[in-house]
Amino acid sequence: MDNENKRRSKLEIMLTVLSAVRDGEHKPTKIMYAANMSWNLTQRVFTDLVDQGLLDMREVPRGNRSIRRYEITEKGLNVLAYFNEANALLNIT
């Protein structure tokens, strides 16, 4: 199957989000763009990753409202390392 027409699995999407946060993206919109996702999907993935303890979400006060920021957890870093190692061993492209 052609790579351009291939849909990403939920796992691939989650790993892409974790990688974006690990690599320095902390704002939801920036993460969404880095992972090439819609806003609705981004929100669902954030919820799943926070619920599983792979990301931490914190609200930062800004004027009369607050903004969300995401940080990868130790567990999230371990998951990324595990799948990167598996990818290297299996030589998946």
C-alpha positions as CSV (number, residue, x, y, z in Angstrom):
1,M,0.0,0.0,0.0
2,D,1.2,3.5,-0.8
3,N,2.5,5.4,2.2
4,E,0.7,8.6,1.3
5,N,-2.7,6.8,1.5
6,K,-2.0,4.8,4.6
7,R,-3.9,5.8,7.7
8,R,-2.0,6.0,10.9
9,S,-2.9,3.6,13.7
10,K,-3.9,5.0,17.1
11,L,-0.5,3.8,18.4
12,E,1.4,5.7,15.7
13,I,-0.6,8.9,16.5
14,M,0.0,8.5,20.2
15,L,3.8,8.0,19.7
16,T,3.9,11.0,17.4
17,V,2.3,13.2,20.0
18,L,4.6,11.8,22.7
19,S,7.6,12.5,20.4
20,A,6.5,16.1,19.7
21,V,6.2,16.8,23.5
22,R,9.5,15.2,24.2
23,D,11.1,17.3,21.5
24,G,9.9,20.5,23.1
25,E,6.3,21.2,21.9
26,H,4.2,22.0,25.0
27,K,1.3,24.0,23.6
28,P,-1.8,22.1,22.4
29,T,-1.9,23.8,19.0
30,K,1.8,23.3,18.3
31,I,1.5,19.6,19.2
32,M,-1.5,19.3,16.9
33,Y,0.4,20.8,14.0
34,A,3.5,18.7,14.8
35,A,1.4,15.5,14.8
36,N,-0.6,16.6,11.7
37,M,-4.0,16.0,13.4
38,S,-7.4,17.7,13.7
39,W,-8.3,19.5,16.8
40,N,-11.0,16.9,17.9
41,L,-8.6,14.0,17.5
42,T,-5.9,16.0,19.3
43,Q,-8.2,16.5,22.3
44,R,-9.1,12.8,22.4
45,V,-5.4,11.8,22.2
46,F,-4.5,14.2,25.0
47,T,-7.2,12.7,27.2
48,D,-6.0,9.2,26.5
49,L,-2.3,10.0,27.1
50,V,-3.0,11.9,30.4
51,D,-5.4,9.1,31.6
52,Q,-2.6,6.6,31.0
53,G,0.0,8.6,32.8
54,L,2.1,9.3,29.7
55,L,1.5,13.0,29.6
56,D,0.9,15.6,32.4
57,M,-1.4,18.5,31.7
58,R,-1.0,21.7,33.7
59,E,-3.0,24.9,33.6
60,V,-0.9,28.0,33.6
61,P,-2.7,31.2,34.7
62,R,-2.6,33.9,32.0
63,G,-4.5,37.1,32.8
64,N,-8.2,36.2,33.6
65,R,-7.9,32.7,32.1
66,S,-5.5,29.8,32.0
67,I,-3.7,28.0,29.3
68,R,-2.8,24.3,29.0
69,R,0.7,23.0,28.7
70,Y,1.7,19.3,28.3
71,E,4.8,17.6,29.6
72,I,5.9,14.0,29.0
73,T,6.2,11.8,32.0
74,E,8.9,9.3,32.8
75,K,6.4,6.6,31.8
76,G,5.9,8.4,28.5
77,L,9.6,8.5,27.9
78,N,9.9,4.8,28.7
79,V,7.1,4.0,26.2
80,L,8.8,6.0,23.5
81,A,12.2,4.3,24.2
82,Y,10.5,0.9,24.1
83,F,8.8,1.4,20.8
84,N,11.9,3.1,19.2
85,E,14.0,0.1,20.3
86,A,11.4,-2.4,18.9
87,N,11.3,-0.4,15.7
88,A,15.1,-0.6,15.4
89,L,15.2,-4.3,16.1
90,L,12.5,-5.1,13.6
91,N,13.8,-2.7,11.1
92,I,10.4,-1.3,10.4
93,T,10.3,1.7,8.0
